[in-house]
């Protein structure tokens, strides 16, 4: 008899633990977002259409305008986000996750933005609009026992490992 693969668990390291889930690589998608696209809206629609439950996305390109959360204003829980707007087209690269809950795909993307000698790094939010092109590769994670839901303590949409 072959032992079943454990799909979720807890790893104990010293006095703390890390919750985890195991996944396999599923479908791979190469995406091209065009000038004027609202990147998060298009990504959410794509994830919904392809019925993605869990995925990793990496991207490069440029964003014309939008918002980044560049950390909390103070290190308190619940955090108050420090939101920075940008405009006039910035080069960008980033990485993010997609996990689904009953409301649909929940997207969390962090990116770095550069223009001249300035750099911004943070969580891409809202109506961030593509300038010229954003190229992305999306990796489906099959069998991941995880979702995203609003945490009552922080008020944030956080990853939850399911047992």
C-alpha positions as CSV (number, residue, x, y, z in Angstrom):
1,X,0.0,0.0,0.0
2,X,1.3,3.4,-0.9
3,X,1.2,6.1,1.8
4,X,-1.0,9.1,0.9
5,X,0.8,12.5,0.6
6,X,0.2,14.8,3.5
7,X,-1.3,18.0,2.0
8,X,-1.2,20.2,5.1
9,X,0.6,20.3,8.5
10,X,2.6,22.1,11.0
11,X,6.4,22.3,11.1
12,X,7.9,22.8,14.6
13,X,11.1,24.8,14.7
14,X,12.3,25.6,18.2
15,X,9.5,27.4,20.1
16,X,7.5,28.4,17.1
17,X,5.8,26.6,14.2
18,X,5.0,27.2,10.6
19,X,1.8,26.0,9.0
20,X,2.2,24.6,5.5
21,X,0.4,22.9,2.7
22,X,1.9,20.9,-0.1
23,X,1.0,21.5,-3.7
24,X,1.9,20.3,-7.2
25,X,2.5,22.5,-10.2
26,X,-0.5,22.6,-12.4
27,X,-1.1,24.7,-15.5
28,X,1.2,27.5,-16.6
29,X,-0.1,30.6,-18.2
30,X,1.7,33.4,-20.0
31,X,-0.3,36.6,-19.7
32,X,0.0,40.0,-21.5
33,X,-1.7,43.0,-20.0
34,X,-2.1,45.9,-22.5
35,X,-1.9,49.6,-22.1
36,X,-4.8,50.9,-20.1
37,X,-5.7,47.5,-18.5
38,X,-6.4,47.6,-14.8
39,X,-4.0,44.8,-13.9
40,X,-5.7,43.4,-10.8
41,X,-9.2,43.5,-12.4
42,X,-7.9,41.6,-15.4
43,X,-6.0,39.1,-13.3
44,X,-9.1,38.5,-11.1
45,X,-11.3,37.9,-14.1
46,X,-8.7,35.5,-15.6
47,X,-8.4,33.5,-12.4
48,X,-12.2,33.3,-12.1
49,X,-12.6,32.1,-15.7
50,X,-9.8,29.5,-15.4
51,X,-11.2,28.4,-12.0
52,X,-7.9,28.9,-10.3
53,X,-7.9,28.0,-6.6
54,X,-4.2,28.8,-5.9
55,X,-1.5,30.3,-8.0
56,X,1.8,32.2,-8.0
57,X,2.3,35.1,-10.4
58,X,5.5,36.9,-11.5
59,X,5.5,40.0,-13.7
60,X,7.5,42.7,-15.4
61,X,6.5,45.8,-17.3
62,X,5.2,49.3,-16.5
63,X,2.3,50.8,-14.6
64,X,0.9,54.2,-15.6
65,X,-0.8,55.1,-12.4
66,X,-2.1,53.5,-9.2
67,X,-1.6,52.9,-5.5
68,X,0.8,51.0,-3.4
69,X,0.6,50.2,0.3
70,X,4.2,50.9,1.5
71,X,3.8,49.4,5.0
72,X,1.8,50.4,8.0
73,X,1.9,54.0,9.3
74,X,2.9,52.5,12.7
75,X,3.6,48.9,13.8
76,X,0.2,48.3,15.5
77,X,-2.5,45.8,15.0
78,X,-4.8,46.4,13.2
79,X,-2.4,48.3,10.9
80,X,-3.3,51.6,9.3
81,X,-1.9,51.4,5.7
82,X,0.5,53.9,4.4
83,X,-0.8,54.4,0.8
84,X,1.3,56.1,-1.8
85,X,-0.1,57.0,-5.2
86,X,2.0,57.1,-8.3
87,X,1.4,58.5,-11.8
88,X,3.3,59.2,-15.1
89,X,4.4,55.6,-15.8
90,X,6.8,53.6,-13.6
91,X,8.8,50.5,-14.5
92,X,7.7,47.6,-12.4
93,X,8.3,44.0,-11.4
94,X,6.6,41.9,-8.8
95,X,5.4,38.7,-7.5
96,X,2.1,37.7,-6.0
97,X,-0.4,35.0,-5.0
98,X,-3.9,34.1,-5.9
99,X,-6.0,32.1,-3.4
100,X,-9.8,31.7,-3.7
101,X,-12.5,31.9,-1.1
102,X,-16.3,31.8,-1.6
103,X,-16.2,35.5,-2.8
104,X,-13.8,34.5,-5.6
105,X,-10.1,35.0,-6.3
106,X,-8.1,37.0,-3.7
107,X,-5.0,38.6,-5.0
108,X,-1.9,39.8,-3.1
109,X,0.8,41.3,-5.2
110,X,4.0,43.1,-4.1
111,X,5.9,45.1,-6.6
112,X,8.9,47.4,-7.0
113,X,8.4,50.5,-9.1
114,X,11.2,52.7,-10.5
115,X,11.3,56.0,-12.2
116,X,14.5,58.0,-12.7
117,X,16.3,57.7,-9.4
118,X,13.2,56.9,-7.3
119,X,12.0,53.5,-6.2
120,X,8.8,52.5,-4.5
121,X,8.1,49.0,-3.1
122,X,4.8,47.8,-1.8
123,X,1.5,46.0,-2.2
124,X,-0.2,46.9,-5.5
125,X,-3.7,48.0,-4.9
126,X,-6.9,49.1,-6.6
127,X,-7.0,50.5,-10.1
128,X,-3.3,50.2,-11.0
129,X,-3.2,50.8,-14.7
130,X,-0.8,49.3,-17.2
131,X,1.4,51.5,-19.3
132,X,2.3,49.8,-22.7
133,X,2.6,46.3,-21.4
134,X,2.9,44.0,-18.3
135,X,4.1,40.5,-19.1
136,X,3.3,37.8,-16.5
137,X,3.7,34.1,-15.9
138,X,1.1,32.5,-13.7
139,X,1.8,29.1,-12.0
140,X,-1.2,27.1,-10.9
141,X,-0.7,25.3,-7.5
142,X,-2.8,22.1,-7.5
143,X,-3.9,20.6,-4.3
144,X,-2.9,23.5,-2.0
145,X,-5.1,23.4,1.0
146,X,-5.3,27.2,1.6
147,X,-7.6,30.1,1.1
148,X,-7.7,33.8,2.0
149,X,-10.2,35.4,4.3
150,X,-10.4,38.6,6.4
151,X,-8.7,38.0,9.7
152,X,-10.9,39.5,12.5
153,X,-7.9,40.7,14.6
154,X,-5.9,42.5,11.8
155,X,-8.8,43.3,9.4
156,X,-6.5,42.0,6.6
157,X,-7.3,39.4,4.0
158,X,-4.8,36.8,5.1
159,X,-3.6,33.4,3.9
160,X,-5.1,30.5,5.9
161,X,-3.7,27.0,5.7
162,X,-6.5,24.5,5.9
163,X,-6.1,21.2,7.7
